[in-house]
Amino acid sequence: MNFTNGINNINDDELFLVSLNRRIPLQHLNLMFLLDSKLDELISLKYDDISNMVQLTYGVKYDGSMVESILNLLKSDNISSQLFSSHNVDKIISNYSRDHHFLTKASLHTIKPFTPSCLHCHLPLKLQFKEKINVFLMDHVDDGVIFAARCCHIEYHTNSYIKNSKRYVLRQSLYNQKYIHFGGKCVLHIDVLLRYASDLINMYAGFENFCGAYNDTITSVAMQHNRNNALEIEDIPLLERRLFENIWLIYSTPLLKFFLSTDTEIEIPYHISNREERNHFFASHLPQLERDFVLYWSNHMVKFSCGSQCCKAIVIDGFQKPDRYICNFMQELIHSEELGDIEWGCGFRPEMVPDKQNPGFWKNTKYCPKHTYLEHTQSARCSTEKDDYNVVDCNVSRTDRYCGRQTSYGVILTMYNCGIIVNFNELYRSESPTRVLHHLFTTIDCLSPSVIRYCLGIELDTPNPLIFLRSPRHTDMGIELDTPNPLIFLHFPRHTDMGIELDTPNPLIFLHSPRHTDMGIELDTPNPLIFLHSPRHTDMGIKLDTPNPLIFLHFPRHTDMGIELDTPNPLIFLHSPRHTDMGIELDTPNALHMVA
């Protein structure tokens, strides 16, 4: 009976809506109304555009004039105000979640673990509310809520999981994620991290500059939208520089590792704000990251060839502009297998300590935590390596800069002629020959095997086909050597031995002596490695009849590889499996031969 009375009480507007719904579903009508409210009346084909967008959304085509008539009818009779709301739904939810009169978990940002099921048992996770957080978006900060889960003694979070008190990230926990969170109440939207990457590349923005600009932006936007609500503006959470820096570095390092290698899981600091955990994380991953970086980008020609001149030469240069404050202890040593111990310097940032004369304030020191004991001791004499610099060798004095400079010396980098950086090292002291050689040797040691095959024009059986024969006795490529002089074959950019196709007149001159001039030649060692130019060249009083030979000059008489040489012109060749050179048939693969 009540139902019958309800039918009898239907008014004309309600009958109109029923008949309209039979012709145009209310779902389509609602979209038309929303589009009409967003598009300005100055658009000449506004209603045709609305018809097209409805067709793209629902697959139903309406005539533009009919859409215009229906919308005008709804607005003229005020029926639209009864059916459709013009309020900003996002704003309503945001304001409600911040209202202290309600105990609610309602939020525009409900953040869940990266996986819906347990990685161990594969059962669905049971999510539990963890806490409310601040979500930093491109132009404002919203409230959000985080949910976590626990299964099989594993805790699952937004971008990581914790097992046995250790935090790990996976590829799937970082790839294509909308939010980035490693603990605490700060959650970054991925758009903010992508924006910083662009600012860093194109504007060289540092963390402090970016956070300052971001905080100014969200404050200005809030003032523009809430001119009459000063309290809301004052309560805006700001992006703290150190926290943003920690999140960015912890997020970017695993991404780089995943990009350069086949690793699927990486341990990260349990607490990203813990200094010791964070420093240990970076220090432990840096050597392998360098090897992976060189291996990947030295293979550029194979992966992403940029033309006929791709990877034809390498350039080594220093770049001092990206310097930073470092510890003043310059006698920190690193060990090189080829060069021995090298004074490399300490690259840690100087420690900040409480200022005893001004309680509550901090002051800078000259040394890192490891070397702070030197702060109040007499400064050690600034030393350099033996024979590192000599007035005869170099007319640029670096002694004063060593002792007085408090910042690093930028970076030294190796790059291809096509602009691809192959390797780089931060310099805590200036570009001495020893440090440049160490950088070169570490680069060579990590090069892709395919690059060396291309450079040498041979197939090699070792993972590091660059032949680097070390003293006093070393086995490399199956060859036992008795010579104390290291021998390096770096044939670049491209050649085949003897019969020799060279794109540069002097691919390698490597003279092992304290002092020398190339192709000049003042020699202080009895066994230099010389490259004599084509087509005919006289050097050391020797006339050569072969184009572009690689000569090993043993004078006056020298024993190398246990062989007594009676000629001033022995040749050393690197042969691929079965090779004929100088009319000699060789049966050993990849061997180093002496042909007199």
Stockholm file with secondary structure:
# STOCKHOLM 1.0

chainA/1-596         MNFTNGINNINDDELFLVSLNRRIPLQHLNLMFLLDSKLDELISLKYDDISNMVQLTYGVKYDGSMVESILNLLKSDNISSQLFSSHNVDKIISNYSRDHHFLTKASLHTIKPFTPSCLHCHLPLKLQFKEKINVFLMDHVDDGVIFAARCCHIEYHTNSYIKNSKRYVLRQSLYNQKYIHFGGKCVLHIDVLLRYASDLINMYAGFENFCGAYNDTITSVAMQHNRNNALEIEDIPLLERRLFENIWLIYSTPLLKFFLSTDTEIEIPYHISNREERNHFFASHLPQLERDFVLYWSNHMVKFSCGSQCCKAIVIDGFQKPDRYICNFMQELIHSEELGDIEWGCGFRPEMVPDKQNPGFWKNTKYCPKHTYLEHTQSARCSTEKDDYNVVDCNVSRTDRYCGRQTSYGVILTMYNCGIIVNFNELYRSESPTRVLHHLFTTIDCLSPSVIRYCLGIELDTPNPLIFLRSPRHTDMGIELDTPNPLIFLHFPRHTDMGIELDTPNPLIFLHSPRHTDMGIELDTPNPLIFLHSPRHTDMGIKLDTPNPLIFLHFPRHTDMGIELDTPNPLIFLHSPRHTDMGIELDTPNALHMVA
#=GR chainA/1-596 SS CHHHHHHHTCCHHHHHHHHHHHHSCHHHHHHHHHHHHHSCTTCTTHHHHHHHHHHHHHSCCCCHHHHHHHHHHHHHTTHHHHHCCCSCHHHHHHHHHHCTTCCCCCCSCEECCSCSBCTTTCCBCCCEEEEEEEEECSSCEEEEEEEEEEETTEEECSSCEEETTEEEEEHHHHTTCSEECSSSSEEEEHHHHHHHHHHHHHHCCCHHHHHHHHHHHHHHHHHHHCTTCHHHHHTCCCCCHHHHHHHHHHHHHHHHHHHHSCCCEEEECSSTTCHHHHHHHHHHHHHHHHHHHHHHHTTHHHHHCCSTTTTCCEEEEEECSSCCBCCSCCCCEEEETTTEEEECCCCSCCCEEECTTSTTCEEECSSCGGGGGGTTSCCCCCCCCTTSCCTTTCSCCCHHHHHHCCBCCCEEEEEETTSCEEEEEECSSCCCHHHHHHHHHHHHHHSCHHHHHHHHTSCCSSSSCSCEECSSSCEETTEECCCSSCEECCCCSCCCSSSCCCSSSCSCCBCCSSSBCTTSCCBSSSCCEEECCSSCCEETTEECCSSSCEEECCCSCCEETTEECCSSCCEEEECCSSCEETTEECCSTTCEEEEC
#=GC SS_cons         CHHHHHHHTCCHHHHHHHHHHHHSCHHHHHHHHHHHHHSCTTCTTHHHHHHHHHHHHHSCCCCHHHHHHHHHHHHHTTHHHHHCCCSCHHHHHHHHHHCTTCCCCCCSCEECCSCSBCTTTCCBCCCEEEEEEEEECSSCEEEEEEEEEEETTEEECSSCEEETTEEEEEHHHHTTCSEECSSSSEEEEHHHHHHHHHHHHHHCCCHHHHHHHHHHHHHHHHHHHCTTCHHHHHTCCCCCHHHHHHHHHHHHHHHHHHHHSCCCEEEECSSTTCHHHHHHHHHHHHHHHHHHHHHHHTTHHHHHCCSTTTTCCEEEEEECSSCCBCCSCCCCEEEETTTEEEECCCCSCCCEEECTTSTTCEEECSSCGGGGGGTTSCCCCCCCCTTSCCTTTCSCCCHHHHHHCCBCCCEEEEEETTSCEEEEEECSSCCCHHHHHHHHHHHHHHSCHHHHHHHHTSCCSSSSCSCEECSSSCEETTEECCCSSCEECCCCSCCCSSSCCCSSSCSCCBCCSSSBCTTSCCBSSSCCEEECCSSCCEETTEECCSSSCEEECCCSCCEETTEECCSSCCEEEECCSSCEETTEECCSTTCEEEEC
//
